[in-house]
Amino acid sequence: MTHVRLHRFALRAAALAAATAILGGCLRPGEERARLDDAVGSASTAGLTVDVVSGLAAVRDIDRARVELWAQAPTLAIALEATESGPMSLVVRNAMSGSRLRVEPPGGPSFEVEPATSDGPATRLSFDLALDNGSTRLQLVPPGADDLSTWRFAFLADIQTGLDDVGDMFTRINADPAIQFAVFGGDATEDGQRSELTQLQAELENLNVPLYATPGNHELIGDDALWPELFGLRNLSFAHRGGRFTLVDSSQATLDELVYDRLERWLDDGVDDVHVFTTHVPPFDPVGVRGGAWRNRREAAALYALLVEHRVDAVFAGHIHSYYAEEYAGIPTFVSGGATIASSERWDGVDRHYLAVDLDPVAGTLQVALVRVD
């Protein structure tokens, strides 16, 4: 892939200048939401403090005897600080089935804990611990974490009004045992209300693999605090089996300056991996006449220059309720807003679908297939 050797700060300046020009007086429309990411993954109660490294899980519930997390990555590193010894249950929702928990207690050798036997959802794991006074380090380790053979993930976006009917899509994903997890490109709901987000999480308990998500413009309708409370980060990056997955919040068709700061670090971290970049609004609209892209083409072009410089392998987006496979600046780009019942391109012959993506970390390749649900 041809590298664009431009200074990263010049690229960011171009993007921000473009966003400022188009947004007028509202210079940082996503700043508050970006800052909400800073608090994700940390919580305290009497006798216990929890800190999920890099914020890759939301702390959904905490007391001295029980901590519940909603994971946004297959591997989690968790720091616990207890002021007294005693039993504790760690519940991880949206986890990969078969994951183990490595425990490094204060002053003692590390050991592994298997999840407790349960008849519940495959993605809900519970670990019983005897927590010692002091600092304990935990690591959630998915099965096959060091396996560099080809593996598969699913991509989908834009459920919106289809929450009551998304179960058949999850059933279709469950029928493919090669899929390790799903990546979601935004617009999980129609109005971003708590009832919709909690309904989605209830529906996800019928999905046998976790779903890692960034929000879309429809989530802007609800309270900004709901997403970090229930799902966690809006902007995140994680590694898995030779792949790097970076998800960023473009729900207002631009990225905030804080997101660019984080994105540059994540791109550096993933330069040697097969890197998958996901966002809700596609930087460029493949049709180009309906406003289904970022607010400003200069910012979109600057983003692609940054992605090219860091050898990103593919871009996935939603927002447009159809399927397009394009290429911009040499980067394969897939627009797939196919999880919704209502289609804005009703006669395109695509209908509801998701993408099945085979990632080969040794060859450094991705193979994308459209899977029809309707």
N, C-alpha and C positions, 0 to 999 in steps of 0.2 A: 504494500500500500504506500502511495506517495505521502511523504510527511510534509506538512506545512510548518516551516520553521519560523514562527512568529512569537514574539515575546508574550507570555501569558497575560501580563498586566495590560499590554496594548489591546489584546483581544477583549479583556473584560471592560476596558474603557470604551471600546467601540460598542459593545453590547449595552452598557449602561447609558451611553449617550443616545443611542437609538431609542431605548425605552423612555428616557427623559423627554426626548423630542415628541414622541407620540402621546405620552401620558399627560403632558402639560403640567398643571399644578400638583397632580397626585404622583409624586416622584417615586414613592416606595410603597405601592399598593399591597405587596406581600410581606413587608418587613415584620409586622406583628406576628403573622403566622409562622414565619421562619424562626422568630425568637422563641416561640412556644416549644420548638424542638429541644431547646436547651435544657428544659426541666424534665424531659421524658426519661424514664428509667431509674429515677432516684426517689426514694420515699423513706420515711422514718415513722416509728411508733415507739411507745415506751419499751425500752430494752432491746430494740433492733433497728438497724439501718440497712437499707438495701440500695446497691448501686449497680445497675446493669451497664457494663462497659459499652461506650459509644451509643448508649440509649437504645439498643436494638430490641428492647421489649418494654412495653408499658406495664407499670405496676398497677394491676387492677384492684388488688385488695392486699392489706397487710395488717397483721397483728403479730404478737410474739410467737404464736403457735402455728401461723399459716401465712404463706405469701403466695399470691396468684399473679402470674405474668401472662401477657399476650405477646407472643414472640413475633418479631419481624425479620428473623433470619434463622437459618438452620442451626448455626453454632452460636451459643451465648456464653459470655464470661460474666460472672456475677460475684460481686464482693458483698459479704455480710459482716456486720459488726454487731456482736451481741454483748450485752452487759451481764448476762447470766447464762448458765448452761441449762439445757432442757430440750425436749423434743420439738421438732418443727416439721411441717409438711410444706413442700414446695410443689405447687401446681403450675404447670406450663401448658397454656392453651396455644393452639395454632403451631404445634410442634410436629416434627417428623416422627412418625411411628418407629419404634425401635431405638430411639435415642437413649444414650446412657448419661449418667451424671458423674463427673469426676469431682471428688471432694478433697480439698487440701485444708485440713483443720489446723488451728494454731498449734504449732510445736509438735506436730505429728506427721507420720507418713501419709501420702495421698492414697486414696482408694476409690473404687467405682461403686455406684449404687444403681441397681436396675429399677425401672418404674414398677410401682405396685400393680398387681393384677386388677384389671377393671373391665367392666362390660360397657363402659362409656365410649365416647367418640374416639376414633383412632388417633386424632390429633391432640387429645387431652391426656397429658402424662402427669402422674403424681409420684413424688419421691418422699419417703419418710427418712428424716435425718435426726441424729442425736447431736444437737448443736452445742459446741463448747463456747465458753466465755472467751471473747476476743475476736480476732479477724479470721474468717473462713473464706476461702476462695472456691467457687464452683465453676464448672464448665459443662454446658450441655453439648454433647458430641453426637452428631447424627450418624446413622449407620453408613459404612463405606466412605467415611470422610476422606481417607487417603487414596481412594480408588480413582485412577486416572483413565479408566475406560470411558467410552461414550455413554452419555446418559441424557435424559429427556426432561424438559420442563414444559409447562403450558403457559400460554399468554392469552389473557382475555381482558376486556374492558367494557364499560357502559352497560351495567345491569339496569339502572334507573327504575322504570316502572315494572320491570320484570322480576321483582323480588319474589312474588308468589309462585313464579314459574321457573326459577333458576335451578330448581332441584334436578330437572332432567339433564341440564348441562353438567352438573356435578356428577350425576350418575354416569354420563358418557365419559367424563374424565376418570372416574373410578374404574371404568372398564379397561383402562390402559395401565397395566402395572408398571410400565417403564417410566411413567411420569413421577418425578420426585417431589415437585412442588409446583404451584401456580404463581405467576407474576401478574399483578392486576394493575391496569393502566388508568384507573380513575373513573369517576361517575358511578360509584357503587349504588347510589340512591337517586331519587328524583329531587328531594328537597333538603337532604342533609340533616334530617331530624333524628333525635335520639331513638325514636321508635323504629325508624328505618334502619339505622346502623346496628341496633341490637337485634333486629330481625335478621339482618344479613349474617351476623355472627352466629345466630341460632341455626340458620341454614347451612353455614359453613361446618357445623358439626356433622353434617351428612357427607361432607367431602373428606375423603380418606387421606388427603395430603394438605399441608398448610398452604395458605395463600398470602403472599407478601404484597402490600398495596401502597400506592400513593393516591391522593384524592384527585377529584376533577372539579370542573366549574360548578356542577350541581351541588357539591358539598359546600360551596360558598354560601348557599342560601341559609344553612343552619348556623348554629353557634360555633365560632372558630375553635373553642376549647373542647368540643366533643371528639374530634378526630384524635388528638393526642391522648385524651383520657381513655378512649376505647381501643384504638388501634396502635397508637404510638407515634413514631416519627412520620412526618410528611416527606422528608428528604433523608435518604439513607443509602448506605452502600455496604455490601457484604460479599464474602468469598465463599465458594463451595465447589470442591472437586475440579479445580483448575479454571473455574469461571468466576468472573467478577460481575456483580449485579448492582447497578446504580439507578435509583429511582428518585426523581426530583419533581417538585410541585410546580407545574405550569398552569394551574387552574385559572390564572388571569392572563394567560397567553404571553407570559414573560417570566423571567427568573429574577428573584431579588438578589441584591449584592451579597448578602450573607450566604445565599445558596451558591453563588459563584465561588466564594471563598472555600466552602466545603467541597464543592465539585472539583476544584483544582487539586486538592489533596487526594480525593478518591481516584481521580484519573491517574495521578502519579502512582498510587498504590496498585492500580490494576493494569499498568502498562504491559506487564508480561503475561497477563491472563487473557482468556477469551472474554472480552468485555461487552456486556449487554447494557445499553443505556435505555431507560424507560421513562416516559413522561406522558401526561395526559393529552395536551394539545400538541399536534404535530407541528414542528417548526415551520414546515412548508406544507401547504395544501396541494395534494397531487392533481387536483383539478384547477385550483387557483383563482376561481371567480366567485367564491361563496363566503369568504372570510372564515374558513375553518382552520386557520393556521395562527402562528404568533402575530402579535400586534405589528411587528416591524420586521421586514426582511433583513435589514442590516444586523439586527440582533441574532436572528436565526442563522445567518451566514457566519457570524462571528462564533456562535456556538459550534457549528459544524467544523470550522477551522480548528477550534480547540479540541474537538473529538478526534479529528484526523491527526493532529499533532501527537495525541496520546494513543493512537492506534486502537481506537474503539472499533469493535467488530460489527455491531448492528445497533440500530435504533428501533424501538418499538413504541407506538403511541396508539391512543384511542380517539375519542371525541367524534370522529366521523363514522357514522354507522354503516360501514361497508368494509371492504378489504382491498388494500392496495399494496403492491410490492414495488417499491421504487428504489432509486439510488441517487444520493446527493453527496457530492464531493468524494465519490468512491465508496461511501458507506451504505450498505443495504439498509433500507428503511421500510418498516412494515407498519401500516395503519390498519388497525383491526378493532373497530368498535362494535363487535358482533354479538355481545352477550345480551343486548336489549331486545325486547319484543318489538318495539316500534322502530322502524327503519326510516331514515331520512332519504334513503335511496332504494325505494321499495321495489323498483323494477330492475335492479342490477343483477338479480339472479344469485345473490350471495346468501341472504338470510342469516339466521343465527349461526354462530360458529365460534371456535377458538383456534389458536395456533398450537401445534405440537412442534417443539423445537429440539432437535438433537444436537448436543454440544459435545464436540470431540476435543478435549484439552490437549492431546498430543499433536494432532494435525492442526489445531487452532482454527477449527471450522464450525459453522452452524448450518444445519439443514432445517428449513422451515416448511411445514405442511399445514394446509388449511383443513380443519376437521369440521364437517357440517353437523349441526345438531338438529336443525329443521330441514 
